Amino acid sequence: QVHFLESGGGLVQPGGSLRLSCRASRMITSTFNPATMGWYRQAPEKERELVASISSGRTTNYADSVKGRFTISRDNARKSVYLQMDSLEPEDTAVYYCNTVPHGVNWGQGTQVSVSS
């Protein structure tokens, strides 16, 4: 059973930055390395959405709402995925999760990101 450990969230003012980390603690390397990994977010009363993804070849894709502000990266040796978030906006407030793309059935606890003055 895959288990994701997300961290790095917090409260930040508009225009600020955060760096999220995710470790796929129970994903074996031979499964993690070829997988496309993604960061998802769920805002209150909204559906979970994919905001960024990175393939095994490090091709990245971003939702239009975060393009130019967020950067996804991965470290296969650490079975980890990161999300650098700059120029944060109140609309980015959500719980952020990582998972494969397409996502599996198991989710981590997520990490709360709150953007407010």
N, C-alpha and C positions, 0 to 999 in steps of 0.2 A: 504494500500500500504506500503510494507516494505521499510524502509529507513535506509541505512547504513552510518555511519559517521566514516571515517578512518582518522587517524592522526599518527604523529610520524616520518614521512619521513624526508629526508634531504640529505645534501651532506656529504659524509664521505670518508676517504681515504681507499685504499685497506687494508684489515686486521682489519678494524674497526667494530663497532657494532651499531645497532639501535634496538629499540623496537617499533613495530607498535601496535596501538590499534584500535579497531573497536567496535562501539556500535550500536546495532540494535535498534534504538530509537523507532520505531513504531511496533516492533515485540512483540506480547504479550508473556508473560512468558510461557504459556502453549504451545505455538508454538516453542519458542526458545529452551526450555530445551530438548525436544526430537530430535531436529534437528542436523544433522551433519553439522558443519560449516567449512568453508575453506578460505584460503588466495589464491588469484589468482594474477597473474602479467601479464602485457603486456609491452613488450619492443617495441621500435620504429620498425615499419614495420614487426612486428611479431604478431602471434595470441595470444590471452589471454590463459594462461595456469594455471592449478591448481598446486600450489607448496606445500601445506600442508593442512591437514584436521584433524578434531577431532570430534569423535562421542559423543553422549550423555553419553556413558560410558567411555569417555576419551581415547578411542583407537585412536592413531595417525598414520598418514601415510604421507610420504614425497616423493616428486619427487627426483629421483636419484641425480639431480644436486645440491640439497640443503641438502641432508641427512647428518647428523652429524654436520651441521652448524646452522640450523634453528630449533627452538622449538616453537610449537604452544601450546597455553593453552586457557582456557575459564573460565569465572566467570558467572555462571548462574544468580546469584543475581543481577548482573549489566548488564545482557544481553550483555556481552562483550566477545570479542575474541582478543587474543594477539599473536604477532609473534616476538619472540626474534631472531634476526639475528646477528650471529657472523662470524668472519673471512670472511667478505664481499669481494666480487670480482667484478671487473668491469662488468662482465657478469650478475651480479644481478641488474644492472641498469634497472629500469622499473617503471611503475605506478602500485602500489599494491592496490588491492581491496579485500574486504571480501564479502562473500555471503554464501548461503546455498550450500550443495552438495547433489544432483545436483543443479546448480544455478537457481535462478529465473530470471525473465525478467528485474527486476529493479536493477540498480547498483548505488552505491554512486559515489562521485567525485574521490575517490581514493587518494592515497598519493604518491608523487614522491620520489623515492629513487635513488640517484645518487652516484656511487662509482667511484672516480677518484682521481688521485694524482695531 
